Amino acid sequence: MKPLRLRGHHLLCVHGFRGMGYSPSFVEKMKEIVKEIRNEEKDFPIQVVVALDEACSTCPHHGESTCQASPRSNDHVVAMDRRVIKHLGLEENKIYWKSELLQRTAARVRPDDLDHLCANCSWLPYGVCKEGIANVRAGNIQQK
């Protein structure tokens, strides 16, 4: 089974995703990814990367190898990726089982940690990310 490639910060985004996004195609791709992550019957490998991933593939800001949303956007998302990977005690490019990543997220990430881990993210003010992390900590990955 080919691993799903996810950026470090997307490991957290999937828990707060509520259908908002950068474009209709991005929203659809995220819905697919989130459906798989939230499916408690499935466990599968995920490669944790600091690079464009499966979700980025349909983003309108997708450059050849970097995020092109603004001149500093790639630096911003890479910094978030690295903070999340470090916080979760993961290694870049390593493959983990979804179940292990969910367990680590539940054990190591509190909703208020997102203020640092996801600093300056445009989605953070909506509150859905913190709500998603609270749900994971409560053992509920099946969300709205």
NORBEL-V187279 format. One record per run of one state. SS is the DSSP state (@ for helix, = for strand, . for the rest). FROM is the first residue (numbers start at 1). TO is the last residue. If there is no record, write none. Layout:
ss=SS from=FROM to=TO
ss=SS from=FROM to=TO
This chain:
ss=. from=1 to=3
ss== from=4 to=7
ss=. from=8 to=9
ss=@ from=10 to=16
ss=. from=17 to=23
ss=@ from=24 to=38
ss=. from=39 to=44
ss== from=45 to=49
ss=. from=50 to=55
ss=@ from=56 to=58
ss=. from=59 to=61
ss== from=62 to=62
ss=. from=63 to=66
ss== from=67 to=67
ss=. from=68 to=72
ss=@ from=73 to=88
ss=. from=89 to=94
ss== from=95 to=97
ss=@ from=98 to=108
ss=. from=109 to=110
ss=@ from=111 to=117
ss=. from=118 to=123
ss=@ from=124 to=126
ss=. from=127 to=127
ss=@ from=128 to=137
ss=. from=138 to=144
